[in-house]
Every structure is written in structure tokens, then in C-alpha cells.
Amino acid sequence: MGLYVAQPRSGHAGGSSVFGIESLPAGFSDSVAFSGLTNPTAVRFAADGRVFVAEKRGVILVFDSLSDTSPTTFADFRTNAYNFWDRGLLGLALAPTFPTDPWVYALYTYDAEIGGTAPKWGSAGADSDPCPTPPGATTDGCVASGRLSRFQANGNTAGPEQVLINDWCQQFPSHSIGSLAFGPDGMLYSSAGDGASFNYVDYGQAGNPKNPCGDPPGGVGGTQTPPTAEGGALRSQDNQTTSDPTTLDGAILRLDPVTGAAAPGNPNTGDANAQRIVAYGLRNPFRFTIRPGTSEVWVADVGWDTWEEIDRILS
């Protein structure tokens, strides 16, 4: 697999495309930037010309420049990353003044429950991981979690992983973690889905044991019944129920990039997780961007059968 770049070119009026579409808009051409990659999910450009590429399997590569054809493995955490369906290493960010501030940030599905030890479902160093039956990927789900970590760059080599957050209980193989980006205020923003089923209206009724994420009111093994259920897709509304600990599923976070704690100026009160949240109630905010020249966060929230949603978050 390769990364492709579409770029303006004077006098170009279209033509065949490496993407397989009939033609590009007038004035554009496309070309291969890097090839030989394994499911690249994010690309970040450093001020010194280096290019960092995240691969879904849990590997970060670094190219010295756009003309470099032999990348260096910056970090390899395949043992920790759960690369299954929509899960894996999906978010990547560089500190705003990188490499002066030499930190690289990664957001990925962790192959264990919150607080558990990886690998639970996969094997150490594997490129891809299974979800056996039982429990079945879409039946009872292989429960995993999410991790936000950072790595200090020593040249093209990463130092030890520093875990900032391990949260985001995920029962089913989509609606996992999402993007990372720095805002103009120097704070780190992240997104994640609700960890719920995409096949039916999920309020936490499935699992073996039932309710494996331990959502209120029943806890692990408890039966979830509307209207009191808080599992499944309703995890994204957890910020509204202040009587129990807040989870981070289905939310946009604004974080201190050094500690992973809530950034100064966040609007919420409550427990540590509630204070991290600046937007919630989202289904699968797989990707977002920050509008240049502003602090506006524009979120692509993946819909179900009929609607997709774009949300604009103002500071």
C-alpha cells in the first residue's frame, strides 16, 4: 500500500488517476509519495523535513524527507496495539514545536481491558490480531480499551512509551479511538467512538458476561434495561450522569499534552474524565480537524444507515 498526493499542476486538464477514478479536477495531478506501507492511517510532517507515518498494526515509521524511500522504524508497539477491523493505531500527532519539543503522540486500541495487560486477543509482535468465536466480533465482542501515549524522539528512535490515558472501553470492533491534533493554544485534542455495536440499537444488553464494560447501573454481569441503562451507545452521554464515574467514549477531549489531564480552561467540572471533555454525545468521531487560523474543531461523526454528521465545536 502507498500514500498518494494530489497536487495542483499548471495546465493539467485531467487524466487517469492512481485512485482508479476516471479523472482528477482540472489543474491537479496525483503521484505516489511513499510505497510499501502496511495500512497507513495518519501522516505528520515535521518542521525539519521528516515525515512520520502511522501504520494501523502499531508501528510508526519516519522518513527523512519526501524523497526518502527507506524509512526507519521509529516505534513498534504491535504487542500492545489491537489491530482488528476498525481497531488499531489511528491517531498521530507531533508536538507543535517538534523537534525542539521532541514528543510524538499516538492514539490506539489497546489489546486488553482498561488496566489489563496486553496482548489479550492477539500475539506478541503480530501484524494483525483475531477475535475468536466465542465471544464473536459482533456477537458478544472482544473487549478492548484505548490508549493515548507519547514517545520522546531521540533522532529517529523513540524512547519508552509514556501512557497518558488508558480508558475508552470498547466492546465491539468499530467505534474505536480516532484522531489526535494540537490546537493553536498548544493543547492536545483527541476523539473516540462509543465502542458500541453498529448492527443494532445497543444500550449494553449484550456480552458474556453481560455488560462487560461495567456500565451503570448494573456493573459487569448486570442486566441493562432502558431507560436507566447507560451502556452501549449511551456511553457517549455519560457526562450527563454525574452520580457515577465518567467515561471518555463518544467524546472530544482537550488535554494537557504533558500529563494527559484536562487542559486549563475546559468547561466541565466533576471528576478527572469529565474535566477532559469538551464535546460528547458522538457515535464514531473517527476524524476531526482544527480550522486554520481559529480554535474551531470540525468533527466528522460517522453515521449509521441514513445520516452522516459534521459538527463544529467552538471554544
Secondary structure, DSSP 8 states (H G I E B T S, - for coil): --EEEEEE-TT------TTS-S---TTEEEEEEE-S-SSEEEEEE-TTS-EEEEETTTEEEEESSTT--S-EEEEE-TTTB--STT-SEEEEEE-TTTTTS-EEEEEEEESSSTT--S-SSS-TT-SS----TTTIIIII---EEEEEEEEEEETTEE---EEEEEEEEE-SSSS-EEEEEE-TTS-EEEEE-----SSS--SS--TTTTSTT--TTT-TT----TTT---GGGGGGGGG-TTS----TTEEEEE-TTT-SB-TT-S--SSHHHHHEEEE--S---EEEE-TTS--EEEEE--SSS--EEEEE--
